[in-house]
Amino acid sequence: MTNNNKPQARDIAALSTALAKPRQEIEEAFVSVGSRLSEGAAMLNRLTRQFEALPAALQGEEVTEASSQLRAVARTALQLTEDFAKEKADLTRLVEVVSAANGPIGVLRRTVKMIGIVSINARVTAAGIVGDSDDFEVFTTDISTLSDSARSTIHEFSMVYR
């Protein structure tokens, strides 16, 4: 610089050279930011168009059909839930009934066993009776048949329900 504080061409050229690189970096940054802003604006425009088209798409036939099917699935699921609760209650009741039947089945089994013993005793007694034994023999045979039938029925019942 000179004494009168006026810049010389040489000083301006040196200053211009010194500022060239930072100026270039600043310009590149502005261009990059501008480019990104343009991309962002384009993306925003695409999103805006898609959002504007969304209400029409949501009122379309496919969406209506899909909504109807979802409602049908929901109704079926609700019905299954209600049916499951009823079936669970029925099964609980069935378990209670079968549990309650265990005691009487045991008593009935012992009773049938006693009828079988009485039947055997009646046969032995019938064998010792002389004379009019035909009626007594029919009676003991009937008791024996009844006892066997009852024992078989109770056994089958207890195998199924225990």
MDTraj code that builds the backbone (N, CA, C; nanometers):
import mdtraj as md
import numpy as np

residues = "MET THR ASN ASN ASN LYS PRO GLN ALA ARG ASP ILE ALA ALA LEU SER THR ALA LEU ALA LYS PRO ARG GLN GLU ILE GLU GLU ALA PHE VAL SER VAL GLY SER ARG LEU SER GLU GLY ALA ALA MET LEU ASN ARG LEU THR ARG GLN PHE GLU ALA LEU PRO ALA ALA LEU GLN GLY GLU GLU VAL THR GLU ALA SER SER GLN LEU ARG ALA VAL ALA ARG THR ALA LEU GLN LEU THR GLU ASP PHE ALA LYS GLU LYS ALA ASP LEU THR ARG LEU VAL GLU VAL VAL SER ALA ALA ASN GLY PRO ILE GLY VAL LEU ARG ARG THR VAL LYS MET ILE GLY ILE VAL SER ILE ASN ALA ARG VAL THR ALA ALA GLY ILE VAL GLY ASP SER ASP ASP PHE GLU VAL PHE THR THR ASP ILE SER THR LEU SER ASP SER ALA ARG SER THR ILE HIS GLU PHE SER MET VAL TYR ARG".split()
xyz = np.array([
    [0.0837, -0.1165, 0.0000],
    [0.0000, 0.0000, 0.0000],
    [0.0889, 0.1238, 0.0000],
    [0.0299, 0.2290, -0.0456],
    [0.1056, 0.3531, -0.0554],
    [0.0780, 0.4383, 0.0651],
    [0.1416, 0.5494, 0.0656],
    [0.1276, 0.6399, 0.1777],
    [-0.0101, 0.7015, 0.1860],
    [-0.0761, 0.7195, 0.0829],
    [-0.2068, 0.7828, 0.0882],
    [-0.3176, 0.6802, 0.1117],
    [-0.2844, 0.5634, 0.1516],
    [-0.3736, 0.4530, 0.1875],
    [-0.4657, 0.4084, 0.0746],
    [-0.4245, 0.4272, -0.0483],
    [-0.5009, 0.3778, -0.1618],
    [-0.4418, 0.2430, -0.2009],
    [-0.5290, 0.1447, -0.2212],
    [-0.4755, 0.0136, -0.2586],
    [-0.4167, 0.0157, -0.4000],
    [-0.3125, -0.0544, -0.4171],
    [-0.2458, -0.0683, -0.5455],
    [-0.3012, -0.1914, -0.6164],
    [-0.2853, -0.1978, -0.7461],
    [-0.3351, -0.3100, -0.8252],
    [-0.2691, -0.4392, -0.7810],
    [-0.1443, -0.4282, -0.7436],
    [-0.0718, -0.5451, -0.6993],
    [-0.1327, -0.5998, -0.5709],
    [-0.1704, -0.5122, -0.4806],
    [-0.2317, -0.5539, -0.3541],
    [-0.3689, -0.6172, -0.3788],
    [-0.4432, -0.5599, -0.4713],
    [-0.5771, -0.6127, -0.5025],
    [-0.5638, -0.7500, -0.5672],
    [-0.4672, -0.7680, -0.6538],
    [-0.4460, -0.8974, -0.7192],
    [-0.4060, -1.0019, -0.6157],
    [-0.3203, -0.9636, -0.5211],
    [-0.2778, -1.0576, -0.4169],
    [-0.3965, -1.0951, -0.3275],
    [-0.4780, -0.9960, -0.2959],
    [-0.5972, -1.0219, -0.2136],
    [-0.6956, -1.1111, -0.2893],
    [-0.7118, -1.0863, -0.4167],
    [-0.8018, -1.1670, -0.4989],
    [-0.7526, -1.3110, -0.5058],
    [-0.6222, -1.3298, -0.5195],
    [-0.5648, -1.4644, -0.5235],
    [-0.5836, -1.5334, -0.3885],
    [-0.5652, -1.4621, -0.2802],
    [-0.5806, -1.5202, -0.1462],
    [-0.7253, -1.5595, -0.1184],
    [-0.8191, -1.4845, -0.1722],
    [-0.9617, -1.5131, -0.1473],
    [-1.0219, -1.6106, -0.2487],
    [-0.9492, -1.6451, -0.3528],
    [-1.0037, -1.7298, -0.4595],
    [-1.0455, -1.8677, -0.4073],
    [-0.9588, -1.9308, -0.3318],
    [-0.9909, -2.0658, -0.2832],
    [-1.1096, -2.0639, -0.1865],
    [-1.1114, -1.9779, -0.0823],
    [-1.2288, -1.9755, 0.0057],
    [-1.3567, -1.9374, -0.0695],
    [-1.3446, -1.8449, -0.1670],
    [-1.4616, -1.8054, -0.2453],
    [-1.5134, -1.9259, -0.3254],
    [-1.4220, -2.0037, -0.3839],
    [-1.4606, -2.1226, -0.4609],
    [-1.5330, -2.2231, -0.3707],
    [-1.4810, -2.2453, -0.2512],
    [-1.5429, -2.3392, -0.1565],
    [-1.6823, -2.2918, -0.1165],
    [-1.6954, -2.1608, -0.0943],
    [-1.8260, -2.1049, -0.0563],
    [-1.9246, -2.1206, -0.1713],
    [-1.8796, -2.0936, -0.2943],
    [-1.9679, -2.1079, -0.4103],
    [-2.0121, -2.2535, -0.4275],
    [-1.9181, -2.3473, -0.4116],
    [-1.9511, -2.4899, -0.4242],
    [-2.0513, -2.5317, -0.3167],
    [-2.0321, -2.4795, -0.1951],
    [-2.1259, -2.5116, -0.0870],
    [-2.2649, -2.4587, -0.1197],
    [-2.2714, -2.3337, -0.1726],
    [-2.4018, -2.2775, -0.2099],
    [-2.4669, -2.3579, -0.3226],
    [-2.3874, -2.4001, -0.4201],
    [-2.4413, -2.4800, -0.5315],
    [-2.4924, -2.6143, -0.4789],
    [-2.4146, -2.6753, -0.3896],
    [-2.4551, -2.8040, -0.3312],
    [-2.5841, -2.7897, -0.2512],
    [-2.5909, -2.6848, -0.1697],
    [-2.7123, -2.6604, -0.0903],
    [-2.8301, -2.6340, -0.1830],
    [-2.8080, -2.5563, -0.2879],
    [-2.9145, -2.5284, -0.3839],
    [-2.9629, -2.6554, -0.4518],
    [-2.8683, -2.7412, -0.4877],
    [-2.9040, -2.8684, -0.5514],
    [-2.9858, -2.9555, -0.4566],
    [-2.9427, -2.9603, -0.3326],
    [-3.0167, -3.0398, -0.2325],
    [-3.1550, -2.9812, -0.2078],
    [-3.1637, -2.8484, -0.2050],
    [-3.2948, -2.7848, -0.1885],
    [-3.3869, -2.8189, -0.3054],
    [-3.3317, -2.8216, -0.4257],
    [-3.4120, -2.8581, -0.5432],
    [-3.4601, -3.0025, -0.5325],
    [-3.3704, -3.0927, -0.4913],
    [-3.4091, -3.2336, -0.4723],
    [-3.5165, -3.2457, -0.3647],
    [-3.4980, -3.1720, -0.2551],
    [-3.5964, -3.1744, -0.1460],
    [-3.7311, -3.1222, -0.1921],
    [-3.7304, -3.0153, -0.2707],
    [-3.8560, -2.9591, -0.3217],
    [-3.9251, -3.0583, -0.4146],
    [-3.8468, -3.1264, -0.4999],
    [-3.9053, -3.2264, -0.5903],
    [-3.9664, -3.3414, -0.5101],
    [-3.8948, -3.3860, -0.4074],
    [-3.9457, -3.4940, -0.3226],
    [-4.0724, -3.4497, -0.2500],
    [-4.0719, -3.3285, -0.1998],
    [-4.1889, -3.2745, -0.1305],
    [-4.3085, -3.2668, -0.2255],
    [-4.2841, -3.2275, -0.3501],
    [-4.3918, -3.2233, -0.4498],
    [-4.4488, -3.3630, -0.4766],
    [-4.3600, -3.4639, -0.4878],
    [-4.4080, -3.6018, -0.5088],
    [-4.4917, -3.6482, -0.3902],
    [-4.4439, -3.6225, -0.2692],
    [-4.5188, -3.6614, -0.1488],
    [-4.6532, -3.5897, -0.1419],
    [-4.6534, -3.4632, -0.1773],
    [-4.7780, -3.3860, -0.1749],
    [-4.8792, -3.4465, -0.2714],
    [-4.8342, -3.4828, -0.3923],
    [-4.9256, -3.5446, -0.4893],
    [-4.9787, -3.6782, -0.4371],
    [-4.8915, -3.7561, -0.3747],
    [-4.9354, -3.8853, -0.3213],
    [-5.0356, -3.8662, -0.2076],
    [-5.0104, -3.7711, -0.1197],
    [-5.1051, -3.7454, -0.0108],
    [-5.2370, -3.6912, -0.0635],
    [-5.2304, -3.6109, -0.1678],
    [-5.3539, -3.5598, -0.2271],
    [-5.4348, -3.6723, -0.2910],
    [-5.3673, -3.7744, -0.3444],
    [-5.4361, -3.8874, -0.4078],
    [-5.4844, -3.9899, -0.3053],
    [-5.4354, -3.9820, -0.1845],
    [-5.4684, -4.0811, -0.0813],
    [-5.6172, -4.0906, -0.0494],
    [-5.6899, -3.9812, -0.0297],
    [-5.8330, -3.9951, 0.0004],
    [-5.9096, -4.0692, -0.1091],
    [-5.8774, -4.0419, -0.2341],
    [-5.9454, -4.1121, -0.3438],
    [-5.9107, -4.2606, -0.3414],
    [-5.7847, -4.2919, -0.3130],
    [-5.7434, -4.4326, -0.3073],
    [-5.8103, -4.5046, -0.1914],
    [-5.8269, -4.4356, -0.0796],
    [-5.8896, -4.4980, 0.0376],
    [-6.0388, -4.5199, 0.0184],
    [-6.0978, -4.4511, -0.0764],
    [-6.2399, -4.4700, -0.1033],
    [-6.2621, -4.5640, -0.2211],
    [-6.1559, -4.6254, -0.2707],
    [-6.1650, -4.7148, -0.3855],
    [-6.2332, -4.8458, -0.3512],
    [-6.2654, -4.9190, -0.4573],
    [-6.3373, -5.0457, -0.4440],
    [-6.2551, -5.1500, -0.3681],
    [-6.1246, -5.1556, -0.3948],
    [-6.0393, -5.2546, -0.3289],
    [-6.0337, -5.2313, -0.1783],
    [-6.0207, -5.1064, -0.1383],
    [-6.0142, -5.0747, 0.0051],
    [-6.1476, -5.1065, 0.0713],
    [-6.2576, -5.0748, 0.0031],
    [-6.3899, -5.1053, 0.0582],
    [-6.4061, -5.2558, 0.0754],
    [-6.3649, -5.3325, -0.0256],
    [-6.3740, -5.4790, -0.0184],
    [-6.2843, -5.5331, 0.0936],
    [-6.1622, -5.4812, 0.1023],
    [-6.0702, -5.5259, 0.2077],
    [-6.1263, -5.4934, 0.3455],
    [-6.1869, -5.3769, 0.3598],
    [-6.2475, -5.3391, 0.4885],
    [-6.3622, -5.4326, 0.5231],
    [-6.4432, -5.4670, 0.4242],
    [-6.5543, -5.5603, 0.4474],
    [-6.5016, -5.6965, 0.4911],
    [-6.3972, -5.7421, 0.4248],
    [-6.3393, -5.8713, 0.4615],
    [-6.2801, -5.8670, 0.6018],
    [-6.2157, -5.7576, 0.6371],
    [-6.1610, -5.7451, 0.7729],
    [-6.2717, -5.7451, 0.8777],
    [-6.3832, -5.6785, 0.8461],
    [-6.4961, -5.6802, 0.9401],
    [-6.5511, -5.8218, 0.9547],
    [-6.5583, -5.8964, 0.8438],
    [-6.6062, -6.0351, 0.8494],
    [-6.5120, -6.1211, 0.9330],
    [-6.3824, -6.1006, 0.9153],
    [-6.2843, -6.1751, 0.9952],
    [-6.2999, -6.1399, 1.1428],
    [-6.3206, -6.0141, 1.1722],
    [-6.3386, -5.9708, 1.3116],
    [-6.4636, -6.0339, 1.3716],
    [-6.5734, -6.0374, 1.2935],
    [-6.6965, -6.1003, 1.3450],
    [-6.6740, -6.2492, 1.3709],
    [-6.6055, -6.3158, 1.2785],
    [-6.5777, -6.4588, 1.2956],
    [-6.4893, -6.4816, 1.4180],
    [-6.3884, -6.3983, 1.4343],
    [-6.3001, -6.4115, 1.5511],
    [-6.3780, -6.3903, 1.6805],
    [-6.4679, -6.2930, 1.6810],
    [-6.5503, -6.2685, 1.7993],
    [-6.6390, -6.3890, 1.8280],
    [-6.6997, -6.4452, 1.7233],
    [-6.7856, -6.5628, 1.7400],
    [-6.7047, -6.6806, 1.7930],
    [-6.5842, -6.6999, 1.7384],
    [-6.4987, -6.8086, 1.7862],
    [-6.4629, -6.7891, 1.9331],
    [-6.4366, -6.6667, 1.9707],
    [-6.4045, -6.6376, 2.1105],
    [-6.5224, -6.6710, 2.2005],
    [-6.6424, -6.6310, 2.1573],
    [-6.7620, -6.6609, 2.2364],
    [-6.7857, -6.8114, 2.2415],
    [-6.7703, -6.8801, 2.1263],
    [-6.7892, -7.0253, 2.1226],
    [-6.6871, -7.0949, 2.2115],
    [-6.5634, -7.0468, 2.2091],
    [-6.4593, -7.1067, 2.2915],
    [-6.4950, -7.0945, 2.4393],
    [-6.5452, -6.9783, 2.4784],
    [-6.5839, -6.9589, 2.6189],
    [-6.6965, -7.0544, 2.6566],
    [-6.7943, -7.0709, 2.5669],
    [-6.9049, -7.1633, 2.5947],
    [-6.8540, -7.3070, 2.6030],
    [-6.7688, -7.3457, 2.5070],
    [-6.7156, -7.4819, 2.5075],
    [-6.6308, -7.5071, 2.6314],
    [-6.5560, -7.4073, 2.6722],
    [-6.4750, -7.4235, 2.7931],
    [-6.5654, -7.4447, 2.9144],
    [-6.6739, -7.3695, 2.9210],
    [-6.7692, -7.3870, 3.0312],
    [-6.8322, -7.5258, 3.0250],
    [-6.8670, -7.5715, 2.9030],
    [-6.9243, -7.7055, 2.8872],
    [-6.8247, -7.8128, 2.9297],
    [-6.6988, -7.7959, 2.8898],
    [-6.5967, -7.8937, 2.9283],
    [-6.5746, -7.8939, 3.0795],
    [-6.5760, -7.7777, 3.1392],
    [-6.5617, -7.7699, 3.2846],
    [-6.6766, -7.8435, 3.3520],
    [-6.7972, -7.8216, 3.3013],
    [-6.9149, -7.8902, 3.3564],
    [-6.9032, -8.0408, 3.3357],
    [-6.8558, -8.0842, 3.2187],
    [-6.8396, -8.2266, 3.1912],
    [-6.7386, -8.2894, 3.2868],
    [-6.6297, -8.2198, 3.3125],
    [-6.5301, -8.2702, 3.4081],
    [-6.5925, -8.2842, 3.5462],
    [-6.6736, -8.1859, 3.5851],
    [-6.7407, -8.1929, 3.7151],
    [-6.8348, -8.3128, 3.7213],
    [-6.9107, -8.3354, 3.6133],
    [-7.0060, -8.4474, 3.6105],
    [-6.9320, -8.5802, 3.6175],
    [-6.8259, -8.5942, 3.5386],
    [-6.7502, -8.7197, 3.5386],
    [-6.6854, -8.7416, 3.6750],
    [-6.6321, -8.6355, 3.7335],
    [-6.5724, -8.6488, 3.8665],
    [-6.6771, -8.6901, 3.9693],
    [-6.7953, -8.6306, 3.9582],
    [-6.9031, -8.6659, 4.0510],
    [-6.9506, -8.8087, 4.0281],
    [-6.9394, -8.8593, 3.9042],
    [-6.9864, -8.9951, 3.8735],
    [-6.8895, -9.1017, 3.9233],
    [-6.7654, -9.0661, 3.9512],
    [-6.6673, -9.1656, 3.9954],
    [-6.7120, -9.2386, 4.1215],
    [-6.7618, -9.1656, 4.2189],
    [-6.8064, -9.2285, 4.3442],
    [-6.9206, -9.3267, 4.3214],
    [-7.0306, -9.2834, 4.2593],
    [-7.1407, -9.3763, 4.2344],
    [-7.1010, -9.4949, 4.1460],
    [-7.0107, -9.4747, 4.0513],
    [-6.9667, -9.5871, 3.9676],
    [-6.8949, -9.6905, 4.0531],
    [-6.8127, -9.6447, 4.1458],
    [-6.7441, -9.7375, 4.2361],
    [-6.8428, -9.8164, 4.3208],
    [-6.9441, -9.7462, 4.3732],
    [-7.0469, -9.8148, 4.4533],
    [-7.1212, -9.9155, 4.3666],
    [-7.1573, -9.8764, 4.2458],
    [-7.2291, -9.9654, 4.1551],
    [-7.1441, -10.0869, 4.1199],
    [-7.0164, -10.0664, 4.0986],
    [-6.9265, -10.1781, 4.0683],
    [-6.9245, -10.2781, 4.1843],
    [-6.9162, -10.2272, 4.3079],
    [-6.9166, -10.3174, 4.4245],
    [-7.0504, -10.3907, 4.4361],
    [-7.1597, -10.3197, 4.4047],
    [-7.2923, -10.3820, 4.4111],
    [-7.3034, -10.4952, 4.3098],
    [-7.2584, -10.4717, 4.1888],
    [-7.2631, -10.5761, 4.0858],
    [-7.1763, -10.6943, 4.1270],
    [-7.0626, -10.6653, 4.1874],
    [-6.9762, -10.7735, 4.2348],
    [-7.0488, -10.8573, 4.3398],
    [-7.1210, -10.7895, 4.4276],
    [-7.1983, -10.8616, 4.5303],
    [-7.3098, -10.9442, 4.4661],
    [-7.3743, -10.8899, 4.3616],
    [-7.4782, -10.9672, 4.2918],
    [-7.4162, -11.0932, 4.2326],
    [-7.2961, -11.0829, 4.1777],
    [-7.2268, -11.1998, 4.1240],
    [-7.2007, -11.3033, 4.2314],
    [-7.1592, -11.2566, 4.3500],
    [-7.1341, -11.3497, 4.4614],
    [-7.2637, -11.4175, 4.5031],
    [-7.3724, -11.3376, 4.5123],
    [-7.5030, -11.3947, 4.5482],
    [-7.5455, -11.4968, 4.4434],
    [-7.5190, -11.4689, 4.3167],
    [-7.5543, -11.5606, 4.2086],
    [-7.4812, -11.6933, 4.2237],
    [-7.3512, -11.6852, 4.2552],
    [-7.2737, -11.8088, 4.2746],
    [-7.3281, -11.8870, 4.3938],
    [-7.3579, -11.8159, 4.5022],
    [-7.4145, -11.8830, 4.6199],
    [-7.5483, -11.9474, 4.5861],
    [-7.6282, -11.8777, 4.5043],
    [-7.7586, -11.9332, 4.4672],
    [-7.7409, -12.0592, 4.3843],
    [-7.6417, -12.0646, 4.2975],
    [-7.6170, -12.1867, 4.2196],
    [-7.5779, -12.3027, 4.3100],
    [-7.4897, -12.2695, 4.4028],
    [-7.4472, -12.3754, 4.4958],
    [-7.5676, -12.4270, 4.5738],
    [-7.6505, -12.3343, 4.6207],
    [-7.7699, -12.3734, 4.6956],
    [-7.8651, -12.4505, 4.6055],
    [-7.8795, -12.4078, 4.4824],
    [-7.9699, -12.4744, 4.3886],
    [-7.9234, -12.6159, 4.3604],
    [-7.7925, -12.6349, 4.3553],
    [-7.7411, -12.7691, 4.3294],
    [-7.7771, -12.8636, 4.4429],
    [-7.7921, -12.8093, 4.5622],
    [-7.8244, -12.8931, 4.6777],
    [-7.9728, -12.9175, 4.6946],
    [-8.0540, -12.8430, 4.6257],
    [-8.1986, -12.8603, 4.6397],
    [-8.2433, -12.9698, 4.5438],
    [-8.3179, -13.0592, 4.5956],
    [-8.3668, -13.1708, 4.5143],
    [-8.5138, -13.1460, 4.4855],
    [-8.5583, -13.1929, 4.3750],
    [-8.7014, -13.1842, 4.3463],
    [-8.7314, -13.0733, 4.2491],
    [-8.8056, -12.9726, 4.2950],
    [-8.8588, -12.8662, 4.2101],
    [-8.7516, -12.7591, 4.1875],
    [-8.6436, -12.7973, 4.1265],
    [-8.5305, -12.7057, 4.1132],
    [-8.5266, -12.6318, 3.9801],
    [-8.6161, -12.6642, 3.8863],
    [-8.6138, -12.5971, 3.7551],
    [-8.6356, -12.4469, 3.7685],
    [-8.7351, -12.4059, 3.8480],
    [-8.7613, -12.2629, 3.8649],
    [-8.6427, -12.1922, 3.9305],
    [-8.5843, -12.2598, 4.0293],
    [-8.4720, -12.1991, 4.0998],
    [-8.3499, -12.1877, 4.0079],
    [-8.3294, -12.2877, 3.9241],
    [-8.2167, -12.2863, 3.8307],
    [-8.2323, -12.1737, 3.7284],
    [-8.3544, -12.1532, 3.6795],
    [-8.3812, -12.0429, 3.5869],
    [-8.3513, -11.9102, 3.6559],
    [-8.3935, -11.8983, 3.7834],
    [-8.3695, -11.7759, 3.8605],
    [-8.2195, -11.7488, 3.8731],
    [-8.1435, -11.8507, 3.9109],
    [-7.9994, -11.8308, 3.9303],
    [-7.9291, -11.8020, 3.7984],
    [-7.9743, -11.8645, 3.6917],
    [-7.9154, -11.8359, 3.5600],
    [-7.9448, -11.6918, 3.5196],
    [-8.0678, -11.6470, 3.5443],
    [-8.1036, -11.5083, 3.5125],
    [-8.0202, -11.4097, 3.5944],
    [-8.0016, -11.4383, 3.7235],
    [-7.9217, -11.3500, 3.8089],
    [-7.7774, -11.3469, 3.7592],
    [-7.7255, -11.4622, 3.7225],
    [-7.5881, -11.4686, 3.6733],
    [-7.5735, -11.3892, 3.5436],
    [-7.6676, -11.4057, 3.4525],
    [-7.6647, -11.3313, 3.3256],
    [-7.6754, -11.1816, 3.3512],
    [-7.7667, -11.1447, 3.4407],
    [-7.7838, -11.0043, 3.4756],
    [-7.6557, -10.9478, 3.5369],
    [-7.5940, -11.0234, 3.6250],
    [-7.4707, -10.9798, 3.6895],
    [-7.3602, -10.9592, 3.5869],
    [-7.3447, -11.0565, 3.4960],
    [-7.2411, -11.0443, 3.3926],
    [-7.2666, -10.9232, 3.3028],
    [-7.3928, -10.9039, 3.2660],
    [-7.4286, -10.7908, 3.1803],
    [-7.4013, -10.6582, 3.2510],
    [-7.4398, -10.6491, 3.3782],
    [-7.4176, -10.5259, 3.4543],
    [-7.2683, -10.4992, 3.4699],
    [-7.1910, -10.6024, 3.5010],
    [-7.0470, -10.5868, 3.5178],
    [-6.9838, -10.5372, 3.3865],
    [-7.0233, -10.5977, 3.2749],
    [-6.9703, -10.5579, 3.1445],
    [-7.0066, -10.4126, 3.1119],
    [-7.1324, -10.3768, 3.1363],
    [-7.1779, -10.2402, 3.1078],
    [-7.1036, -10.1386, 3.1935],
    [-7.0896, -10.1677, 3.3213],
    [-7.0199, -10.0757, 3.4117],
    [-6.8733, -10.0636, 3.3724],
    [-6.8131, -10.1757, 3.3351],
    [-6.6727, -10.1710, 3.2934],
    [-6.6570, -10.0833, 3.1686],
    [-6.7430, -10.1035, 3.0691],
    [-6.7370, -10.0227, 2.9469],
    [-6.7604, -9.8750, 2.9787],
    [-6.8582, -9.8474, 3.0633],
    [-6.8887, -9.7094, 3.1018],
    [-6.7688, -9.6445, 3.1704],
    [-6.7107, -9.7177, 3.2640],
    [-6.5990, -9.6601, 3.3391],
    [-6.4761, -9.6407, 3.2504],
    [-6.4562, -9.7263, 3.1496],
    [-6.3421, -9.7100, 3.0598],
    [-6.3600, -9.5866, 2.9707],
    [-6.4833, -9.5595, 2.9320],
    [-6.5095, -9.4447, 2.8449],
    [-6.5014, -9.3147, 2.9230],
    [-6.5540, -9.3098, 3.0425],
    [-6.5698, -9.1833, 3.1157],
    [-6.4660, -9.1593, 3.2231],
    [-6.3697, -9.2434, 3.2384],
    [-6.2652, -9.2174, 3.3389],
    [-6.1429, -9.1621, 3.2772],
])
top = md.Topology()
chain = top.add_chain()
for i, resn in enumerate(residues, 1):
    res = top.add_residue(resn, chain, resSeq=i)
    for name in ("N", "CA", "C"):
        top.add_atom(name, md.element.get_by_symbol(name[0]), res)
traj = md.Trajectory(xyz[None], top)
